């Protein structure tokens, strides 16, 4: 079969690695990079560190509003799909790249498989929620990471095209940890630390709210490593950085560097869906700075705490949060192989 893999944002590169390895064992693979994340640390470094083949096409769409970015990807992708005539288009997650891929393929009658299907936050103010809903309804095959995802798809009448494959990030982390061990990666601090990531618009677009979050986290009295997205970096005043002496502001880390710091952290603080899951797989307590999550299993297991930064108990609730001893297997094993086998049926 000829299989096109469409990626464009940081988490998608990581998930692509193990699936690409499986696809290339028996099938022809074409990789398209939309260019949605165009900073060097956010794309090429992943391909090098995770030994992913160089993309066959780079759409170079760059930044822009949701409509502009999606339209650019849609226009460029359509021409490639017409030229290549693939048997399958694989799309990942919930980005504008994912949405554009589902739209382009469905209009051309090309089968689409959505990896990480069935996730719902039930918050339609999030662009990602709209993207994942549309992608699920347009795709021919839904590759679902968790039973909760299967339940969501049942409620939407999509269960007949869904497969509980497990979460491909389990495979990605195995590859990443193996690769990281081969490199001598020095930790940013020798002191015990947490890792912080923030990128959701409702946490970072308002400088006052962002400042509130950082200043409150600073009162935890523990070192916090904060790899800052270039867009967010512009919103943090120098004065705020000087006031937050416990927060170490750094540029985005390469994947293996980031994974090494996650694996050695005492706790993860994030508003990212994917990092909640990585924290769980790595057995790290996670505090999610949101009011909802797509990964409800991590919350019900006791390893993930949902916390609104405007909550009166923030950040005291972080200090008192402890993960349980039990750690159920929520996300499966050998997922990439199951994904490719589903395409072969």
Steps between C-alpha positions, in 0.01 A plus 500: 500500500596863461449679831534874550575624851405863565663683792571859588520560876738396774300208653429354157868459413551289811200278425605463137831331589382151604216492244741593220730219606215250476362634172835479322540132580237405241359809330593813307498806724481867409543757778352847466605772745250786495740748662241595765787499752792653316752580776808273472467362851140416423550289189834398345651405832227239550568339165871472583468382857221251434653378171192592297554511122524848352155623383429451131304825494524813717203734455666785694167653605642681804289690750165669451143501626316168517319573176809617312720215621240233428428643155868506404545138601179399325603664173852357494400155622224453243746521211730241661216257570382525140855434376587213735162320517570328835308206640489667841565839654601482868423803714588556865330671793316830483699772323414718201715259299273215611187690403637597158604142432157362580328761283730459201492120497124470552425729206733295277361163611829396664474283811614670820607334824496723810755405763399613851131506409209522743648750743264766629545784747136611446628856484419639156678826573819302436589493128646154557158366601347613171791353303478158662122476465510584129794265439318211669181551303681523165749213547437144384702342782524622858799372698406561862743518793267426794167344593370846589566599139301199380213602729505853357482367145213270592301801618568670164402195293855435377579172676470289183819652356697515827775269627645507852865498392655658809711812517794530263685718751585184696710390201641850449618522859672161475688621192574835661630358827726259311636783286547731801705241686752501216563872549655669801230757565580734787212614719439875515510499879644265760222593746168313516265658247164498325445546127247761383348536154236756401356569156119509517369843394290539815816464711755695295323753277413734789831632645333569835371144531833359391677716759255380768572135419877546504506703820278249681713206384809685615364488857530120500861557600631234262698535181278488192643451151282685249581446130323799347336501157632794291149646480461490879850632556394835355223535758717456810638828626860513620374621836288185539801280428706684760223460759466125436839391631394135533398468134773423249390643164659315209448476124306197367701183558578231246281195548759280666609785729138566591428132554807468725382792712148356521637164609705661780239750621315472829176627347365627168296822476332545163199599290598258222295190432794300370728580791237389749517162333881495484511582870275204574699257289821621670333463843520870584230684699339759274308819574299614199433874501160465335142432603463197272709233330474254213698249710242442772654163588810670633281704735285208618818299566613772742818590307367822346342795681284747307552848639363833382772766552227739615399257777537643852697187594766556234784422564441345846326205333821427310697477822261243643462290183647149521465221243385155620715187503279323243579569135261317261600433139271749328651542155594159359816357344633437146252756372678590174481141380126491575449825305673366187315170525170690509593674174573164337155350562 
